[in-house]
Amino acid sequence: MWLKVNDYALYWDATHHTGTVLLELENDSQGKIRHLSKTELVALGDLFRNEPLVWYHSVRGDLSTEKHPADDEEIV
């Protein structure tokens, strides 16, 4: 199910050299994108800062910046 991202936080684990994005979603649930390289973490940080609407798929972990994502069957 696609849920709007209301807020986010970026974390960098200096010991293991991996990043994580924690997401606060519109239905008061949370999403997590883990095991990111520093390049991926920076790119996602830019996406969240610059896009007014970001959607997270709660089953697949996908992100979308569409006005509202299409039904699951239409997203490839």
N, C-alpha and C positions, 0 to 999 in steps of 0.2 A: 504494500500500500504506500502511495506517495504521501509524505507529510512535509509541511512547510518547516524550514529551519528557522527558529526564532532567535537563537543565539548559539555561539560556538566558543570553544577555547582550544588553543594550540598548546601541545606539550612536547618537549624534546627530552628524551632519556639520554643523557650524556654518557652513561655507562655502556649502554647497548647500542648507541648511535641509531635510534629509531624514533620516529615521531608518531603522535596520536592526535586526532581531532575528536573532541567531545562535542556532541550536538545536543542542543535543547530543542525538542520538537513541539509542534503545535498542540499535540494532545497530552502534554506534560510528560511524555516519555523521553528517553535519551537514545541517541545513536552514537556509535563509535567507529572510527576509521583508524585502523592500527597498522603497525609495521611499515611506516612510511619513511622514505629516504628524506634527507634534508631538502632536496630539490622538490620533491612531491609536497612536503609540508609547506614550503614557501609558496608553491603554486596554489595550493588550496587556501592558504591564508589570503592571497591576492583575490581569489575567486569570491570568498566570503566578504571581503572588504569592499569589492567593487560591484557586485551584483545585488540589486535590490531584492530579488526573490531567488532563494535556493531551496530546492526540494530534495528530500532524502527518501529512498525506497527502503522501507523498514525490513524487508525480507532479503533483498539482494545487496543492499548497501550502495546502490548507485546514487549518483547526484545528477540533478538537472537544473538548468537555469531558465527553463521555459516559463512563460506566463503561468501556465498550469500544465503539467505533463499529461500526455495522452494515456489512455488505458494501458495496462500492462502488456496486452497482446500487441499493441502498436509500437512499443519501444523495443528496439533491437539492441 
